[in-house]
Structure formats: structure tokens, C-alpha cells
Amino acid sequence: MFRPAALIGIYDHGGTIADVVGPLLAQGLPVLVVDDGSGEATRTQLAELVRREPSVRVVHLPVNGGKGAALIRGFAILGKEGFTHAVVLDADGQHATADVPRFLEAARLNPGALVLGDPIFDESAPKARLYGRRISRFWVHIETLSFAIADPLCGFRCYPLEATNAVVGSYRPRTRMDFDPEIAVRLAWWGAPMVNVPTRVRYPADGISHFNMLRDNARISWMHTRLFFGMLARLPGWALSRFERRRLRPEKPPA
């Protein structure tokens, strides 16, 4: 069974949410929006969106807990309702909704995989953010001992809900800007395949960013430190597993 839904976490991006949701509804996707403690203006805009589009569901969190908190709540809701996958986009309009069918097709063909956006940036992308992505990509490749994750920071993804909810329940998730790379690494450790889908990403000139260069880079650095030592702790098990697979591999018959 393949039953996807769209999941959007939002924090004070009320001005762009209708433009994100509209194309998803046109594609026939159920849409769940989790409001991560937004202010009154965004709450009013969400109420207007629901009035115009009654099929859109909005869940309000009482306080701002970070993107990860909103997504974790959405994963749990959709999983309980029998959805198999959640395609996740940011609420600020930087992700190409026209590419959603490609993510869904990749997930349908690889139902246990995490489908990751491999971003194609235009000139609007801040150079500092691009450099930071290269650093994070380097560490994720070390933490997973593979090049399977092309970009650990892109928030445009399609999550397999059964595996994702199991992984989220297996550790104490960080819920800010460190959520995206950590859940990708932990799903890889869990054994989920990774599928990368190229997609256009833009940074709107008048967009609102909640990324704090100092604070969030510190969180991401600490997250990579923890994952690195987590990788080291798993090395003996990985080595033993590889040895066992080789030992049990049937021998080729003599020519």
C-alpha cells in the first residue's frame, strides 16, 4: 500500500503558505500543516486558508519548539491515520512544488527509502549557507561511511513513516535546525535506503529566514560531534555484520 500525504511545518510564514498548499491540493494530496507556535498574523492566515480550503488540516502547537518538533508531531498523526509516507516542504516557498510527483514516484518505487532533495541552487542562495552545506555533507558522509546522502540539510523530502516514527522513538531528537541532518543519518543507520532527487531551490528576496548563523551552526556542529562518536560506537557491529555476510555468502561452483 502506498498512501502519501503532504506535511508542512510553519512558523510565521503565513504570507506564503497558501502558495505552497495550493499546488499540493491540485495534485490530490491530503495536506497537514503543523503550526509551530506562530504569532497572531500567521494564525489568522491559516484560519483563512482552512476557510477557503476545508480539506487542509491545521494543528497548532502551543509554543515554538522548532521545525523538528512540528514534523515529529505531524509524523505521529499521519502514521496513526494509516498514511505510509509524508512529503515534507518548507512553508516559505523555496521548494518547487512541481517536483513533488517525482519525490512520490521515487518513494513508490522504493517504499522503505528516505527520498532526499538534492538541491540545485540559483544565484539567490547565500554563499555562507552553501559553504555550511559542504561542511555538513562532509561529516554526514563520515558518519554514515557512505556517500548515499547527497545533501543532509535540504528540507524537501519524502519520509517513510513507519521507519521514521520508529527511529524518532529510539533517541532524543533535537528539534531545531539540527533535526534534518540527524534524522537522515539515523535513518541510514536504521537501514533505510537513501534516494536523492535533484530539485530547484530558491531563496526569495523578501523571504523570512529563521536560521541564526551563530546559534544554529553551533547546534549543527554539536550534532555532528555526537553522530561522529555514535558512528565510532557502531563500527565493531558494522564490521562483524559485514564479516558474517561474507562468511555466509554461497561459494561459486567450480568452472
C-alpha positions in Angstrom: 0.0 0.0 0.0 1.2 3.5 -0.9 -0.7 6.3 0.8 1.2 9.6 0.9 0.3 12.9 2.4 1.9 16.4 2.4 3.3 17.7 5.7 4.3 21.3 6.3 5.7 22.8 9.5 5.1 26.5 9.7 6.4 29.3 11.9 5.4 32.9 11.0 5.3 32.2 7.2 1.6 32.9 6.8 2.2 35.1 3.8 3.4 32.2 1.6 1.6 29.2 2.9 -1.3 29.4 0.5 1.0 29.4 -2.5 2.7 26.2 -1.1 -0.5 24.4 -0.3 -2.4 25.2 -3.5 -0.3 23.1 -5.9 -0.3 20.2 -3.4 -4.1 20.1 -3.3 -4.2 20.3 -7.1 -2.1 17.2 -7.1 -4.7 15.4 -5.0 -2.5 15.2 -1.8 -4.0 15.4 1.7 -2.3 18.3 3.4 -1.4 18.6 7.1 0.0 21.9 8.4 1.6 21.9 11.8 1.8 25.5 13.2 4.9 25.7 15.5 3.6 28.4 17.8 3.3 31.2 15.2 2.1 34.7 16.0 -1.4 36.0 15.6 -0.9 37.1 12.0 0.0 33.7 10.7 -2.7 32.0 12.8 -5.2 34.3 11.2 -3.9 33.5 7.7 -4.1 29.8 8.5 -7.7 30.2 9.6 -8.4 31.9 6.3 -6.7 29.1 4.4 -8.8 26.5 6.1 -11.9 28.6 5.4 -11.1 28.6 1.7 -9.7 25.0 1.6 -11.6 23.0 4.1 -9.7 19.8 3.2 -6.5 21.4 4.7 -5.9 20.4 8.3 -4.0 22.6 10.7 -2.7 21.5 14.1 -1.4 24.3 16.4 1.5 23.7 18.9 1.2 26.0 21.9 4.8 27.2 21.8 7.6 27.3 19.2 9.6 24.1 19.6 11.5 24.2 16.2 11.0 22.6 12.8 11.7 19.2 14.2 9.0 19.4 16.8 6.4 20.3 14.2 7.5 17.5 11.9 7.6 14.9 14.7 4.1 15.8 15.7 3.0 15.5 12.0 4.7 12.2 11.5 2.9 10.7 14.5 -0.5 12.0 13.4 -0.1 10.7 9.8 1.3 7.4 10.9 -1.7 6.8 13.3 -4.1 7.6 10.4 -2.6 5.0 8.2 -0.6 7.1 5.8 2.6 5.4 4.6 4.7 8.5 3.5 4.9 12.2 4.3 6.3 14.5 1.6 7.7 17.5 3.5 8.2 21.0 2.2 9.1 24.3 3.8 6.4 26.9 4.2 8.4 29.8 2.8 8.0 28.8 -0.8 11.7 28.0 -1.5 10.9 24.4 -2.6 9.5 23.6 -6.1 6.1 22.1 -5.6 6.1 21.0 -9.2 8.8 18.4 -8.3 6.5 16.7 -5.7 5.3 14.0 -8.2 9.0 13.0 -8.7 9.5 12.5 -5.0 6.4 10.5 -4.7 7.3 8.3 -7.6 10.7 7.7 -6.1 9.0 6.7 -2.8 6.5 4.5 -4.5 9.3 2.6 -6.3 11.4 2.5 -3.1 8.9 2.4 -0.3 11.4 1.9 2.6 13.7 4.7 1.4 14.2 8.2 2.6 13.8 10.4 -0.5 16.0 13.4 -0.2 16.1 16.6 -2.2 19.4 17.2 -3.9 19.2 21.0 -4.3 20.0 22.9 -7.4 20.6 26.5 -6.3 20.3 29.7 -8.3 22.1 32.9 -7.7 19.8 33.8 -4.8 21.5 31.2 -2.5 23.6 32.9 0.2 27.3 31.9 -0.1 27.7 31.3 3.6 24.8 28.8 3.5 26.4 26.9 0.6 29.7 26.6 2.4 28.0 25.3 5.5 26.3 22.7 3.4 29.6 21.4 2.2 30.9 21.0 5.7 27.7 19.2 6.8 27.8 17.0 3.8 31.5 16.0 4.6 30.6 15.0 8.1 27.5 13.1 7.2 29.5 11.0 4.7 31.9 10.1 7.5 29.0 9.4 10.0 27.3 7.0 7.5 30.5 5.7 6.0 28.9 6.3 2.6 28.1 8.9 0.0 24.4 7.9 0.0 23.1 11.3 1.3 23.8 13.9 -1.3 22.6 16.9 0.8 21.7 16.5 4.5 20.2 19.9 5.0 17.6 20.2 2.3 14.2 20.1 3.9 12.3 18.9 0.8 11.9 15.1 1.5 9.6 12.2 1.4 9.8 10.2 4.6 8.7 6.5 5.1 6.5 7.0 8.1 6.8 3.6 9.8 10.6 3.7 9.8 10.7 7.4 10.7 8.4 7.1 13.7 10.4 4.1 14.9 13.7 6.0 14.6 12.3 9.1 16.3 11.2 6.9 19.2 14.6 5.4 19.5 16.5 8.5 20.6 16.0 12.0 21.9 15.5 14.1 18.8 16.9 17.6 18.5 14.1 19.8 17.2 15.8 22.9 15.7 17.9 23.3 12.5 19.9 20.2 13.5 16.8 17.9 13.0 17.1 17.4 9.3 20.7 16.1 9.1 20.4 14.0 12.3 17.2 12.2 11.2 18.7 11.4 7.8 21.9 9.9 9.4 19.8 7.9 11.9 17.5 6.5 9.2 20.7 5.5 7.3 21.9 3.7 10.5 18.5 2.1 10.8 19.0 0.6 7.4 16.7 2.8 5.3 18.0 3.2 1.7 18.6 6.8 0.5 17.3 8.1 -2.8 18.3 11.6 -4.0 16.1 13.6 -6.3 17.5 16.8 -7.9 15.3 19.7 -7.3 15.4 23.5 -7.7 15.7 25.6 -4.6 15.4 29.3 -4.4 15.8 31.9 -1.6 13.1 34.5 -2.1 14.4 38.1 -1.9 11.8 39.1 0.6 11.8 35.7 2.4 11.9 35.3 6.2 14.7 33.1 7.5 14.7 31.7 11.0 18.3 30.4 10.6 20.6 32.0 13.2 24.1 31.8 11.8 25.9 31.6 15.2 23.4 29.6 17.3 22.3 27.1 14.6 25.7 26.5 13.3 26.8 25.7 16.9 23.8 23.3 17.2 24.7 21.6 14.0 28.4 21.3 15.0 27.5 19.7 18.3 25.1 17.3 16.5 27.9 16.2 14.1 30.2 15.6 17.1 27.6 13.3 18.7 26.9 11.5 15.5 30.7 11.0 14.8 31.1 9.3 18.2 27.9 7.3 17.6 29.4 6.1 14.3 32.6 5.0 16.1 30.5 3.1 18.6 28.8 1.2 15.8 31.9 0.3 13.9 32.5 -3.1 15.6 28.9 -4.1 14.9 29.1 -3.0 11.3 32.4 -4.8 10.8 31.0 -8.0 12.3 27.9 -7.8 10.2 30.0 -7.4 7.0 32.1 -10.4 8.0 29.1 -12.5 8.7 27.6 -11.6 5.3 30.8 -12.6 3.6 31.1 -15.8 5.6 27.5 -16.9 4.7 27.8 -15.9 1.0 27.5 -19.1 -1.1 30.6 -20.1 -2.9 30.7 -20.1 -6.6 30.6 -23.5 -8.2 33.8 -24.6 -9.8 34.0 -23.8 -13.5 
